[in-house]
Amino acid sequence: MTEFLLIVEKISKYNKEDIDQGRTPPDVYKICSCLRNVFCLSYNIRKGNIFYLYVLNKHLIVKFDGNKLKYLGPDERSQTLLLFKALNLSHQREFNNQDGWIKSTPGIYIKKFPCYKNPVDFYNSLSNEILITFSNKNNPIADNMEIVPKTLKQLEECLFIFNSDINSNANRNLSHKLSQYKNILNFTLPTIEAIEDKILYINFQIDRFKEENNDPEERQYLL
């Protein structure tokens, strides 16, 4: 199980008419590009992947579970509509501290955390080892995903965390908190700028490792 988490400060408001008329906000388009690169193959969905979207100003998490996901196509319209339904559901209902995951559409769920909690509390609720990749082009460390097979195998069980705006105050504070976290593995991909491209590259490395080791699950993706 490979899991990806994208942290955004907020999401621009949009509706179905905006989508139909090609007025998808740039930040929503970027989220959907990440979603597409997490799940979409030529003729299939990566069922072993999970994508979390954490919206800081709403204390909201949207979860996309590849094993249960339906209606997600490779096109921007299907992605934006599914995300819109989940966000709209979060606006329509009230939440309490005991609420678990609430289903929006098959494979897509929402959950709200109390305002005093932060993403680190969410990480503590998961069992993954954590690998965090910052989109920081000024980091002098070279790309470091060409690593030994033992580490590549571990990547399948990691949570990959991406901040949409590393220069914002909220994300700088979050980065500091994460640097204290016990399960952090630090990798950087400074020559790959876009977050969605980093996701694509990570999936490529995991796919390559599975293919070279004749993983039956990977073969069904490639056929």
FENBEL-V622895 format. One record per pair of residues at least 24 apart in sequence whose C-alpha atoms are under 8 Angstrom apart, sorted by the first residue. I is the first residue (numbers start at 0). J is the second residue. D is the distance in Angstrom with one decimal. If there is no record, write none. Layout:
BEGIN
i & j & d
I & J & D
I & J & D
END
This chain:
BEGIN
i & j & d
0 & 47 & 5.1
0 & 48 & 5.8
0 & 49 & 7.5
0 & 155 & 5.7
0 & 156 & 5.4
0 & 157 & 7.7
1 & 47 & 6.4
1 & 48 & 4.9
1 & 49 & 6.4
1 & 154 & 7.2
1 & 155 & 4.8
1 & 156 & 5.3
1 & 157 & 5.8
1 & 158 & 6.5
2 & 48 & 5.6
2 & 49 & 4.7
2 & 50 & 5.8
2 & 51 & 7.7
2 & 156 & 7.5
2 & 157 & 6.3
2 & 158 & 4.6
2 & 159 & 6.2
3 & 37 & 7.6
3 & 48 & 7.7
3 & 49 & 6.2
3 & 50 & 4.8
3 & 51 & 6.1
3 & 158 & 5.5
3 & 159 & 4.6
3 & 160 & 6.0
3 & 161 & 7.9
4 & 50 & 5.8
4 & 51 & 4.6
4 & 52 & 5.8
4 & 53 & 7.2
4 & 158 & 7.0
4 & 159 & 6.0
4 & 160 & 4.7
4 & 161 & 6.1
5 & 50 & 7.8
5 & 51 & 6.3
5 & 52 & 5.0
5 & 53 & 6.2
5 & 160 & 6.1
5 & 161 & 4.9
5 & 162 & 6.0
5 & 163 & 6.9
6 & 52 & 6.1
6 & 53 & 4.8
6 & 54 & 6.2
6 & 55 & 7.1
6 & 160 & 7.6
6 & 161 & 6.2
6 & 162 & 4.9
6 & 163 & 6.0
7 & 52 & 7.5
7 & 53 & 6.2
7 & 54 & 5.1
7 & 55 & 6.2
7 & 162 & 6.5
7 & 163 & 5.4
7 & 164 & 7.3
8 & 54 & 5.6
8 & 55 & 4.7
8 & 56 & 5.8
8 & 163 & 7.8
8 & 169 & 7.6
9 & 54 & 5.6
9 & 55 & 6.4
9 & 56 & 5.8
9 & 57 & 7.4
10 & 54 & 7.3
13 & 83 & 7.8
14 & 83 & 7.2
15 & 80 & 7.0
18 & 76 & 6.5
18 & 79 & 7.3
18 & 80 & 7.8
19 & 76 & 7.7
27 & 79 & 7.3
28 & 75 & 7.5
28 & 79 & 7.8
29 & 195 & 7.5
31 & 75 & 6.7
31 & 78 & 6.0
31 & 79 & 6.6
32 & 75 & 8.0
32 & 195 & 5.9
33 & 194 & 7.0
33 & 195 & 4.4
33 & 196 & 8.0
33 & 198 & 7.0
34 & 78 & 7.8
35 & 73 & 6.3
35 & 78 & 7.9
36 & 195 & 6.3
36 & 196 & 7.7
36 & 198 & 6.3
36 & 199 & 5.4
37 & 198 & 6.4
37 & 199 & 7.0
37 & 202 & 7.5
38 & 65 & 6.9
39 & 72 & 7.5
39 & 73 & 6.2
40 & 220 & 7.9
43 & 220 & 7.0
45 & 220 & 7.7
53 & 118 & 7.6
57 & 111 & 7.8
58 & 111 & 5.6
58 & 112 & 5.4
58 & 113 & 7.0
58 & 114 & 6.4
58 & 117 & 7.6
59 & 89 & 8.0
59 & 109 & 7.1
59 & 110 & 5.8
59 & 111 & 4.5
59 & 112 & 6.5
60 & 109 & 5.6
60 & 110 & 5.2
60 & 111 & 6.2
61 & 85 & 7.2
61 & 107 & 7.1
61 & 108 & 5.7
61 & 109 & 4.5
61 & 110 & 6.6
62 & 106 & 7.8
62 & 107 & 5.5
62 & 108 & 5.0
62 & 109 & 6.1
63 & 106 & 5.7
63 & 107 & 4.7
63 & 108 & 6.7
64 & 106 & 4.9
64 & 107 & 6.4
65 & 106 & 6.7
66 & 106 & 7.2
67 & 105 & 6.1
67 & 106 & 4.3
68 & 105 & 5.5
68 & 106 & 3.9
68 & 107 & 6.8
69 & 104 & 7.8
69 & 105 & 5.6
69 & 106 & 6.4
85 & 109 & 6.7
119 & 176 & 7.6
119 & 177 & 7.1
127 & 156 & 6.2
127 & 157 & 5.3
127 & 158 & 5.9
128 & 156 & 6.8
128 & 157 & 5.0
128 & 158 & 6.5
128 & 182 & 5.7
128 & 183 & 7.3
128 & 184 & 8.0
129 & 157 & 5.3
129 & 158 & 4.9
129 & 159 & 6.4
129 & 160 & 7.7
129 & 182 & 5.6
129 & 183 & 5.2
129 & 184 & 6.1
130 & 157 & 6.1
130 & 158 & 5.9
130 & 159 & 5.0
130 & 160 & 6.7
130 & 183 & 5.8
130 & 184 & 4.6
130 & 185 & 6.0
130 & 186 & 7.1
131 & 158 & 7.7
131 & 159 & 5.3
131 & 160 & 4.7
131 & 161 & 6.7
131 & 183 & 6.9
131 & 184 & 6.5
131 & 185 & 5.8
131 & 186 & 6.7
132 & 159 & 6.9
132 & 160 & 6.1
132 & 161 & 5.8
132 & 185 & 6.7
132 & 186 & 5.7
132 & 187 & 5.6
132 & 188 & 7.3
133 & 160 & 7.9
133 & 161 & 6.0
133 & 162 & 6.5
133 & 165 & 7.2
133 & 187 & 6.6
133 & 188 & 7.9
134 & 161 & 7.4
134 & 162 & 7.3
134 & 163 & 8.0
134 & 165 & 7.0
134 & 187 & 7.8
134 & 188 & 7.4
134 & 189 & 6.7
134 & 192 & 6.4
134 & 193 & 7.3
134 & 194 & 6.7
135 & 165 & 7.3
135 & 189 & 6.1
135 & 192 & 7.9
136 & 189 & 4.6
136 & 190 & 6.8
136 & 192 & 6.8
137 & 189 & 7.2
138 & 187 & 7.8
138 & 189 & 6.5
140 & 187 & 6.8
140 & 189 & 7.7
141 & 187 & 7.1
141 & 188 & 7.1
141 & 189 & 7.0
142 & 186 & 7.7
142 & 187 & 5.8
142 & 188 & 4.6
142 & 189 & 6.4
142 & 190 & 7.0
143 & 186 & 6.2
143 & 187 & 6.4
143 & 188 & 6.8
144 & 186 & 7.5
144 & 188 & 7.9
144 & 201 & 7.8
144 & 204 & 7.6
148 & 208 & 7.2
151 & 204 & 7.6
151 & 205 & 6.6
151 & 208 & 6.9
152 & 205 & 7.6
152 & 208 & 7.6
154 & 205 & 7.3
155 & 205 & 6.9
161 & 194 & 7.1
163 & 194 & 7.7
END
